[in-house]
Amino acid sequence: MKPKKIATIIVILLMSVSFINAKELTDREVQQIEYDAGTAYNEGVELYNSKDYHGAIDKFLISLEQYRQIDTEDNPKTVRVSELYKNLSVLYNMTKQYDKAIEYYNLRLQKEPENYRIVISLSTIYEKIGKKDKALQILIDFDKNYSQYEIKSKIAQIYEERNDIPNAIKYYSEAFDLNKKKVDILGKVALFYHKIGQDTSAIKIYNDYIATKPEDYILRKVYKNLGIFYQNIGNVEEAIIAFEKSDTLKADKEITLILAQLYYEKGNYNKAKLNLAKVKEKEPNNPQAHYYLGLIYRKEGKNAEALVEFEMIKTHPTLGPAAKQQIEFIQKSE
């Protein structure tokens, strides 16, 4: 006979014995055991709240055994037993008793096979104890039966950490299909395509999603991410177009400042100044706005105006040194 069948028979026999023993108990005895089980449970909660985790485990184990004694079809204790499985799985994990934690997470999974949080917890434990292949496999096994965004994104993250780009693309894409609001995933997938030299595929996933006409609050973020992608691959023209579309949907100081910098790099100082003015309107003392305005004024030969801008940020922790250098250049040139 196969080991799994033997184990199943043993479990059934133990459950039968439990039911028989419970039926042999008098009502008074059942009430007393239930009272003791509840007391032990409450004591376990108190110990947990006082951070005596090992003491809490001992009390929860006592409570679990007592509830099992009176758990019958007529008087089920399923809810409380499930609570105890959860408490014990978490506590064993917290106290780094990982084998016991795995045991109780698996007991929970038997009762809740669709609970992805349990699977993620199990996967994390296997990672902690160095069983990385097992950590990945239980996620993949779960994913075959239950399609969940959280599971697919976790699988993708593991493949990303392993630098397995094709599988990272596969699972991040599937995760995005399950939750279209997670537009940052598009950025990840696009970056991966870029890494393997498939910029056309990267841009296509953005354009395909834009074609679905998402709501404006999502679309502006998509355009922002697309702009960042173009910027990273050195396509300034397309980056500007994407950032402009995002900024048009909703003004964003960060994007406006990026546009100002890009227009400055292109030598379009008028548009750069228009965007810097928008930034200063919202944040008059923005150091980057002052710095780029100073650079533009220098390019335009307006040294007096440039000095004013650089003087305002010469004590800034990051831009200060560059501003002082610009001030010296201007003073020497006069």
Contacts in CASP RR format, 6 or more apart in sequence:
PFRMAT RR
TARGET T0000
AUTHOR 0000-0000-0000
METHOD contacts of the structure
MODEL  1
MKPKKIATIIVILLMSVSFINAKELTDREVQQIEYDAGTAYNEGVELYNS
KDYHGAIDKFLISLEQYRQIDTEDNPKTVRVSELYKNLSVLYNMTKQYDK
AIEYYNLRLQKEPENYRIVISLSTIYEKIGKKDKALQILIDFDKNYSQYE
IKSKIAQIYEERNDIPNAIKYYSEAFDLNKKKVDILGKVALFYHKIGQDT
SAIKIYNDYIATKPEDYILRKVYKNLGIFYQNIGNVEEAIIAFEKSDTLK
ADKEITLILAQLYYEKGNYNKAKLNLAKVKEKEPNNPQAHYYLGLIYRKE
GKNAEALVEFEMIKTHPTLGPAAKQQIEFIQKSE
18 68 0 8 1.000
18 69 0 8 1.000
18 71 0 8 1.000
18 72 0 8 1.000
19 72 0 8 1.000
19 73 0 8 1.000
21 69 0 8 1.000
22 30 0 8 1.000
22 69 0 8 1.000
22 70 0 8 1.000
22 71 0 8 1.000
22 72 0 8 1.000
22 75 0 8 1.000
23 72 0 8 1.000
25 33 0 8 1.000
25 69 0 8 1.000
25 70 0 8 1.000
30 70 0 8 1.000
30 75 0 8 1.000
33 66 0 8 1.000
33 69 0 8 1.000
33 70 0 8 1.000
34 66 0 8 1.000
34 67 0 8 1.000
34 70 0 8 1.000
36 66 0 8 1.000
37 62 0 8 1.000
37 63 0 8 1.000
37 66 0 8 1.000
37 67 0 8 1.000
37 70 0 8 1.000
37 80 0 8 1.000
38 63 0 8 1.000
38 66 0 8 1.000
38 80 0 8 1.000
40 59 0 8 1.000
40 60 0 8 1.000
40 62 0 8 1.000
40 63 0 8 1.000
40 66 0 8 1.000
41 59 0 8 1.000
41 60 0 8 1.000
41 63 0 8 1.000
41 80 0 8 1.000
41 83 0 8 1.000
41 84 0 8 1.000
43 59 0 8 1.000
44 55 0 8 1.000
44 56 0 8 1.000
44 59 0 8 1.000
44 60 0 8 1.000
44 63 0 8 1.000
45 56 0 8 1.000
47 53 0 8 1.000
47 55 0 8 1.000
47 56 0 8 1.000
47 59 0 8 1.000
48 56 0 8 1.000
48 87 0 8 1.000
48 91 0 8 1.000
53 91 0 8 1.000
53 94 0 8 1.000
53 95 0 8 1.000
54 95 0 8 1.000
56 87 0 8 1.000
56 91 0 8 1.000
57 88 0 8 1.000
57 91 0 8 1.000
57 92 0 8 1.000
57 95 0 8 1.000
60 84 0 8 1.000
60 87 0 8 1.000
60 88 0 8 1.000
60 91 0 8 1.000
61 88 0 8 1.000
63 80 0 8 1.000
63 84 0 8 1.000
64 81 0 8 1.000
64 84 0 8 1.000
64 85 0 8 1.000
64 88 0 8 1.000
67 77 0 8 1.000
67 80 0 8 1.000
67 81 0 8 1.000
67 84 0 8 1.000
68 77 0 8 1.000
68 81 0 8 1.000
70 77 0 8 1.000
71 77 0 8 1.000
71 78 0 8 1.000
71 81 0 8 1.000
78 111 0 8 1.000
82 108 0 8 1.000
82 111 0 8 1.000
82 112 0 8 1.000
85 104 0 8 1.000
85 107 0 8 1.000
85 108 0 8 1.000
85 111 0 8 1.000
86 108 0 8 1.000
88 100 0 8 1.000
88 104 0 8 1.000
89 101 0 8 1.000
89 104 0 8 1.000
89 105 0 8 1.000
89 107 0 8 1.000
89 108 0 8 1.000
89 121 0 8 1.000
90 101 0 8 1.000
92 98 0 8 1.000
92 100 0 8 1.000
92 101 0 8 1.000
92 103 0 8 1.000
92 104 0 8 1.000
93 101 0 8 1.000
93 105 0 8 1.000
93 121 0 8 1.000
93 125 0 8 1.000
98 125 0 8 1.000
98 128 0 8 1.000
98 129 0 8 1.000
101 125 0 8 1.000
102 122 0 8 1.000
102 125 0 8 1.000
102 126 0 8 1.000
105 118 0 8 1.000
105 121 0 8 1.000
105 122 0 8 1.000
105 125 0 8 1.000
106 122 0 8 1.000
108 115 0 8 1.000
108 118 0 8 1.000
109 115 0 8 1.000
109 118 0 8 1.000
109 119 0 8 1.000
109 122 0 8 1.000
112 118 0 8 1.000
113 145 0 8 1.000
113 146 0 8 1.000
114 146 0 8 1.000
116 142 0 8 1.000
116 146 0 8 1.000
116 148 0 8 1.000
116 150 0 8 1.000
116 151 0 8 1.000
117 150 0 8 1.000
119 138 0 8 1.000
119 139 0 8 1.000
119 142 0 8 1.000
119 151 0 8 1.000
120 139 0 8 1.000
120 150 0 8 1.000
120 151 0 8 1.000
120 154 0 8 1.000
122 138 0 8 1.000
123 135 0 8 1.000
123 136 0 8 1.000
123 138 0 8 1.000
123 139 0 8 1.000
123 154 0 8 1.000
124 135 0 8 1.000
125 135 0 8 1.000
126 132 0 8 1.000
126 134 0 8 1.000
126 135 0 8 1.000
126 138 0 8 1.000
127 135 0 8 1.000
132 158 0 8 1.000
135 158 0 8 1.000
136 155 0 8 1.000
136 158 0 8 1.000
139 151 0 8 1.000
139 154 0 8 1.000
139 155 0 8 1.000
139 158 0 8 1.000
140 155 0 8 1.000
142 148 0 8 1.000
142 151 0 8 1.000
143 151 0 8 1.000
143 152 0 8 1.000
143 155 0 8 1.000
147 174 0 8 1.000
147 178 0 8 1.000
148 178 0 8 1.000
149 175 0 8 1.000
149 178 0 8 1.000
149 179 0 8 1.000
149 182 0 8 1.000
152 171 0 8 1.000
152 172 0 8 1.000
152 174 0 8 1.000
152 175 0 8 1.000
152 178 0 8 1.000
153 171 0 8 1.000
153 172 0 8 1.000
153 175 0 8 1.000
153 182 0 8 1.000
153 185 0 8 1.000
155 167 0 8 1.000
155 171 0 8 1.000
156 167 0 8 1.000
156 168 0 8 1.000
156 170 0 8 1.000
156 171 0 8 1.000
156 172 0 8 1.000
156 175 0 8 1.000
159 165 0 8 1.000
159 167 0 8 1.000
159 168 0 8 1.000
159 171 0 8 1.000
160 168 0 8 1.000
160 172 0 8 1.000
160 188 0 8 1.000
160 192 0 8 1.000
165 192 0 8 1.000
165 195 0 8 1.000
165 196 0 8 1.000
166 196 0 8 1.000
168 188 0 8 1.000
168 192 0 8 1.000
169 189 0 8 1.000
169 192 0 8 1.000
169 193 0 8 1.000
172 185 0 8 1.000
172 188 0 8 1.000
172 189 0 8 1.000
172 192 0 8 1.000
173 185 0 8 1.000
173 189 0 8 1.000
173 205 0 8 1.000
175 182 0 8 1.000
175 185 0 8 1.000
176 182 0 8 1.000
176 185 0 8 1.000
176 186 0 8 1.000
176 189 0 8 1.000
180 209 0 8 1.000
180 212 0 8 1.000
180 214 0 8 1.000
180 218 0 8 1.000
181 218 0 8 1.000
183 209 0 8 1.000
183 218 0 8 1.000
183 221 0 8 1.000
183 222 0 8 1.000
183 225 0 8 1.000
184 225 0 8 1.000
186 205 0 8 1.000
186 206 0 8 1.000
186 209 0 8 1.000
186 222 0 8 1.000
186 225 0 8 1.000
187 225 0 8 1.000
187 228 0 8 1.000
187 229 0 8 1.000
189 202 0 8 1.000
189 205 0 8 1.000
190 202 0 8 1.000
190 203 0 8 1.000
190 205 0 8 1.000
190 206 0 8 1.000
190 225 0 8 1.000
190 226 0 8 1.000
190 229 0 8 1.000
191 202 0 8 1.000
191 229 0 8 1.000
191 232 0 8 1.000
193 199 0 8 1.000
193 201 0 8 1.000
193 202 0 8 1.000
193 205 0 8 1.000
194 202 0 8 1.000
194 229 0 8 1.000
194 232 0 8 1.000
194 233 0 8 1.000
199 233 0 8 1.000
202 229 0 8 1.000
203 226 0 8 1.000
203 229 0 8 1.000
206 222 0 8 1.000
206 225 0 8 1.000
206 226 0 8 1.000
206 229 0 8 1.000
209 222 0 8 1.000
210 219 0 8 1.000
210 222 0 8 1.000
210 223 0 8 1.000
213 219 0 8 1.000
214 222 0 8 1.000
216 249 0 8 1.000
216 250 0 8 1.000
217 250 0 8 1.000
219 249 0 8 1.000
220 245 0 8 1.000
220 246 0 8 1.000
220 249 0 8 1.000
220 250 0 8 1.000
220 252 0 8 1.000
221 246 0 8 1.000
223 242 0 8 1.000
223 243 0 8 1.000
223 245 0 8 1.000
223 246 0 8 1.000
223 249 0 8 1.000
224 242 0 8 1.000
224 243 0 8 1.000
224 246 0 8 1.000
224 252 0 8 1.000
224 255 0 8 1.000
226 242 0 8 1.000
227 238 0 8 1.000
227 239 0 8 1.000
227 242 0 8 1.000
227 243 0 8 1.000
227 246 0 8 1.000
228 239 0 8 1.000
230 236 0 8 1.000
230 238 0 8 1.000
230 239 0 8 1.000
230 242 0 8 1.000
231 239 0 8 1.000
231 258 0 8 1.000
231 262 0 8 1.000
236 262 0 8 1.000
236 265 0 8 1.000
236 266 0 8 1.000
239 262 0 8 1.000
240 259 0 8 1.000
240 262 0 8 1.000
240 263 0 8 1.000
240 266 0 8 1.000
243 255 0 8 1.000
243 258 0 8 1.000
243 259 0 8 1.000
243 262 0 8 1.000
244 259 0 8 1.000
246 252 0 8 1.000
246 255 0 8 1.000
247 255 0 8 1.000
247 256 0 8 1.000
247 259 0 8 1.000
251 278 0 8 1.000
253 278 0 8 1.000
253 279 0 8 1.000
253 282 0 8 1.000
253 283 0 8 1.000
253 286 0 8 1.000
256 275 0 8 1.000
256 278 0 8 1.000
256 279 0 8 1.000
257 275 0 8 1.000
257 276 0 8 1.000
257 279 0 8 1.000
257 286 0 8 1.000
257 288 0 8 1.000
257 289 0 8 1.000
259 271 0 8 1.000
259 275 0 8 1.000
260 272 0 8 1.000
260 273 0 8 1.000
260 275 0 8 1.000
260 276 0 8 1.000
260 279 0 8 1.000
260 289 0 8 1.000
260 292 0 8 1.000
261 272 0 8 1.000
261 288 0 8 1.000
261 292 0 8 1.000
263 269 0 8 1.000
263 271 0 8 1.000
263 272 0 8 1.000
263 275 0 8 1.000
264 272 0 8 1.000
264 292 0 8 1.000
264 295 0 8 1.000
264 296 0 8 1.000
267 299 0 8 1.000
269 296 0 8 1.000
269 299 0 8 1.000
269 300 0 8 1.000
272 292 0 8 1.000
272 296 0 8 1.000
273 293 0 8 1.000
273 296 0 8 1.000
276 289 0 8 1.000
276 292 0 8 1.000
276 293 0 8 1.000
276 296 0 8 1.000
279 286 0 8 1.000
279 288 0 8 1.000
279 289 0 8 1.000
280 286 0 8 1.000
280 289 0 8 1.000
283 289 0 8 1.000
285 312 0 8 1.000
287 313 0 8 1.000
287 316 0 8 1.000
287 318 0 8 1.000
287 319 0 8 1.000
288 319 0 8 1.000
290 309 0 8 1.000
290 310 0 8 1.000
290 312 0 8 1.000
290 313 0 8 1.000
291 309 0 8 1.000
291 310 0 8 1.000
291 313 0 8 1.000
291 319 0 8 1.000
291 322 0 8 1.000
291 323 0 8 1.000
293 305 0 8 1.000
293 306 0 8 1.000
293 309 0 8 1.000
294 305 0 8 1.000
294 306 0 8 1.000
294 309 0 8 1.000
294 310 0 8 1.000
294 326 0 8 1.000
295 306 0 8 1.000
295 326 0 8 1.000
297 303 0 8 1.000
297 305 0 8 1.000
297 306 0 8 1.000
297 309 0 8 1.000
298 306 0 8 1.000
298 326 0 8 1.000
298 329 0 8 1.000
298 330 0 8 1.000
303 330 0 8 1.000
303 333 0 8 1.000
303 334 0 8 1.000
306 326 0 8 1.000
306 330 0 8 1.000
307 327 0 8 1.000
307 330 0 8 1.000
310 323 0 8 1.000
310 324 0 8 1.000
310 326 0 8 1.000
310 327 0 8 1.000
310 330 0 8 1.000
311 323 0 8 1.000
311 327 0 8 1.000
313 319 0 8 1.000
313 320 0 8 1.000
313 323 0 8 1.000
314 320 0 8 1.000
314 323 0 8 1.000
314 324 0 8 1.000
314 327 0 8 1.000
316 323 0 8 1.000
END
